[in-house]
Amino acid sequence: MYDYLIVGAGLFGAVFAHEATAAGKRCLVIDKRDHIAGNIYTEDREGIAVHRYGAHIFHTNNKEVWDYVNRFATFNRYTNSPVANYKGELYNMPFNMNTFNKMWGVITPAEAQAKIEEQRAAHYTEHPRNLEEQAINLVGMDIYEKLIKGYTEKQWGRPCTALPAFIIKRLPVRFTFDNNYFNALYQGIPNEGYTALVVNLLDGIEVRLNTDYLADRSALDALAKKVVYTGPIDAYFDYKLGALQYRSVRFETETLDMPNYQGNAVVNYTDSETPYTRIIEHKHFVFGSTEPGTKTVISREYSAEWKPGDEPYYPVNDEENGALYARYKELADAQPNVLFGGRLGEYKYYDMDRVIEVALDRVRAELA
């Protein structure tokens, strides 16, 4: 008999299992995939740590969480500085003085601010009804048309005029020449990839892969006193109230016989004509890895509407889905020996540091 059956070998499940095991509890971790680490799984191709399920950059202002992950991995000095490609025009992200200089030729922060204010005033909507009106209110027409509209519509599969305004409550606008995307004190990527981090978290803990909890629930439940469930909350209840909506992502990954394809880890394609949202060049997540004669690995990302059988990536956190999740949460709270956690179990988009923070809080409360 195990104390905890942990469904999902991703970050939430691995942190919970590690802490519970350290406290003397017996844990069994299962995952329906053939590997651990969930969506942060990295695999070696041509000596490059490839992020199979999309780019993951660890960033946090929480020193406790930063110290925690550094117990299990050595992080590099990677700083996320994506580039936007609009029909061959390249712009720095987030929106900063480099962006404004390329867009309008302005030199000073005062000039940039005046240009944005001029465009905002020309198209201002007092009560924005949709994402388009909200975005124009924040940054004006030029930035919206070139750097927001096409990318957002590809990402969500809907016109910006059909998306709620609250999706873009604010946009990062900096009147400095700072290309660092995250305002975080600590930032980096594990030198050996995220899989190695999760391997170290799960060291000494029994893990069973290719094990589908929902397909054999009663037998698996009988193995433990409690279940920690990190899968989709609506699937746990067999979609009895209806399916929550997600966006999914399809990846086309290829190895190229060249040392350097695009010169940056992340390039977003913000026009509507390009079918993919961005290209990831994985080697650039590690500093100094463009030696002549070596290969490179790139991944094109295509956003798609989720359907059963696809991998759910991003919860569609609009009012309708929020209300449906609240009903599922009532059912979850009534389960006597099941803890729901993580991005899918809580139907919430979590950054990695927040997943760890919540997992630590939950396991500490459980063990108190």
N, C-alpha and C positions, 0 to 999 in steps of 0.2 A: 504494500500500500504506500502510495506517494502522498506527501502533504499537498503538493500542488501539481496539477496538470496544466502546463502552459502552452496554449494554442498559438503558435506563431513564433518563429525564431528570429524575428526582427529586433529592432532596438529596444522597444518597450519590453518584450518578452525576455530578451537576454539580460537586461538590467534587473528585472524583477527576479529572474532565476538566480542570477549571481548573488544578489543581496539575500534572498531567502536561503540559499545554500550556505552562505557565509554565517547565517544565524542558526545553522544546524537543521534546516528543513530539507526533506527529500523532494527533489523536483524532477519531473519528466517534461522535456520540451519536445513538441512535435511540430512539423510543418508539412504542408501538402506539396511544397516544391521539393526539388532534388538538391537544394542547397540552403544554408543558413543565411542570415543577414537581411532577409526581406528585400525591399527595394533599394537598400544601400549596398547590395552585393556588388563586389568588384571581382573581375577575373583577369588573369594574365593573358595578353595576346602580344606576341612579338616583344615581350619584356615590358609592355605598357599595362598599367592598371586601368582596365576599361570598366566604366560605370554602366553595367548592362541595362539598368532601368532609368537612365538619365543622370545628369550631373547632380552631385550632392556636395555642397560646400559647407563645412561646419563653421558656424559663427555664433558668438554668444557674448553677452555682458555679464553672465553669471560665473563668477570665479570658481564657485564650488563645482559647477558642472564642468568647466574647463579643466580644473585639477583632476576631476574624476576621469574624464576620457583620456587624459594624459597618463593615467595609471596603466592603461591597456594598449596604448599606441603612441608613437612619436609623430607629432604633426609637423608638416612643413610650413613655409611662410607664404603659401599661396594667398593672393588677394584677388577677390572676384572683381574683374573690370571688363564686363561684357561690351561688345561693339554691336551697334545696330547697322544693318545693311538695308538701305532703301533704294532699290533700283540702281545699285552700284555706288550710291553715295554712302559714306561711312560716318557714323556719329558715335560719340562716346556716350555710355550709359553709366550711372543715371544722368538725368539732364543736368549739365553743369556748364561752366564757361567754355570748355572745349566744344560742347554741343552747340551753344549759342553762337560762337564764333563761326563754326562751319555753316550753321543755318542762315545767319544774317550778316556775318562779317563784323559783328560788334566786338569791341575790345575791352570795355570796362564793365564791371557789374552794374553800374548805374544805367548804362546803355541797354544791357540785356533786360534789366528789370523794366525799363521804360517800354521796350518792344513787347514784352509779354503783357504788360498792363494795357497797352494800346490795342492788342489783339483781343484780350479778354473783354475790354469795354465794348468793342465792336460787335461782339456776339454774346453778350452776357444774358443769361437766363436766371431770373430771380429765384424760381423754384424749379430746379432741374428735374425733369421727368424720367431721364434715362442716362445711361453711361456717357453717351456722346455729349449731351449738354453739360454734364458734370465735368468731364475732362476739359472741354473748351473753357469752361469757367475757371479752371485751375491753371491751364498753361497756354491757352490761345489756340488759334486755328492751325498754324503751320506745324507745330509739334504734334498736335492731335492727328492731322492728316498723314504726316510722314512716319511718325514713330509709335503711335498708339492704335489707330483705327484698324489697319490691316492685321497686325499681330493679334490684337484682342479678338477680332472676329474669327480668325483661324483658331485661336485657343479655345473659344467658347462655342464655336459653331453657330453663332447667331449674330445678326447685325447689332452694332452698338446701340442703335435706337430701340432695340428690343431687350437690352440688358438693363437691369435696375441701376439707378445712380449710385447706390451705396457700395457697389463693387469697387469703385474707385473713390474712396472717401478722401484720399489725399494722394498726391504724387510727389516723389522726392525731387525737389528743385534746389540746386545748389549754385550759389553765385561765387563759386571758387573753382579752381582747376583740379578738382579731386575726382578721380575716376573710380575710387573705391566704392563698390555698390552698397556694401553693408556698413551701417553705423554701429559697428560692434568692436569692442575692445580686443576680443580674441577671435582669430580666424585662421583657418588652415585645413589641410586634408592629410589623413594618415599617410606616411611615407610608403607603407606596404599595402595601402588600400583599406577600405572599410571592412572587408571580409576578415582580415587579420585582427581587427579590433574586436569583432564579434566572437571570433574563435577564442580570443583571450578571455572575454566575458564568460563564455560557456565552458571554460576549461574545467574538466572533472565532472561535468553535468551530463546526464544521459540525454541524448538527442536522437529522435527517430524522424527521418525524412520520408518523403513520399507517403505521408500519412494524412489522410483527409478526415479531419475531426467530424465534420457534419455528415459524412457518409457512414460513420461507425460510432455515433455519439454515445449510445448507451454503454457499449463495451469499454470505451475510453473513459467515460465518466466514472465507471466502477473502479478505475485504477487509483483514484485520488480523492482526498477529502474535499478539495476545492479546485475550481477551474479558473484560470486566468485566460480570458478569451480576447484575442486581438484581431479577429476577423471582422467582416462586415456585420454590423449589428442587425440589419434587416434579414440577412441570410440566416443568422442564428435562429430567428423566429419564423423561418420559412416564408418570409415576405408576406406574412398574414395581414399586414396593414397596407401593403403596397411596397414597391421598390423605391428606395432612395436613388437620386440621380447622381451620377459621377461623370467626369470627363476622363477619358482614357488616352493613352499615348502609344503610338506605334513607332518602332525604331528600325531604321535601316542602317546597319553597321557594316563598314567595309574597311579592309586593310589596303593602304595605298603604298606603292613603291616610290615613296619620296620622303624626305626628312621633315617637311613642314608644309602643311596644306593651306592654312589660313592665318597663321601667326598669332592666334589667340585661342584660349580654351573654349570661349562661348561667343558665337556670332548669331544674333537674332535677325531674322528676315522679316522686315516689318511691312513690306508691300503685300497686297492681297493676291497678286499673280503667282508668287512663289508658293508651292503647295505645303512646304514644311515651315515650321515656326522657327527652328534654329538648327545650327550645326555645332556639334561638340567635337573638338579635337582633344582627345583624352591625354595625350602626352604633355600638353601645356598645363595640366594641373600639377605637374612637377617642374620645378625651375631648372632650366639649363639642359633640356633634353631634345635638342634639335641638331644633333651631330650629323655631318654629311654622310650619305650612304645608308642611313637607317630608314626604317619604314615608319608610317604613322597610321593611326586608326581614327576614323571619324564616324559619327552617328548623326543621321538626319532624324529629326523628331517631327512626327505628324500627329496633331491633336485629333481626337475622334470622340464621338458620342459613345458612352459605355453601353454595352449590352451583355446579358448573361454569358459567361465564358471568357469575357475580356478581363484584363486586370484593371480594377478601379484605382485611379490615381488621385484625382482632385474632387472632393465633395462640391456639389453645386449648392453653396450655402445661401440660397435665396429664402424668401419668407415661407414659400410652400414646403420646401424640403426641411426647413427649420422646424416647422410645425409637425411634420411627419416624424422627424427624429425625436421630438419631445415626447410623442406618444410611444415610440419604441423605448425611449429611456425609462418611461414609467414601467414598462414590462421588464426591462433589465434590472431596475432597482428592486423589483419584487422577486428576483431569482436569489434564493437564500445562500447558495454556495458558489456563485459565479461572479467574478470581477471582470468588468468590461474596460478595456483600455486601448490606447493607441489611436492612430489616425482613422482606422476603419471602425474600431469598436466604439469610438466617440463621435464619429462622423464630423471630423474637424481637421482642417489643414494645420498640421503641426510642423514647425521647424525641428531639426534634430535635437537641439539643446532643450527645447521645451518638452519633447518626448521623454528625454532622460530625467528632467526635473520632475515631471508628473509621475513617472515610474518610481523614482526614489521616494516621493511623497506617499504614493500608494502603498509601496511595500513596507515602508516604515510605519505607516498607520496600521497596516495589517499585522505587523509583528509586535506592535506595542503592547 
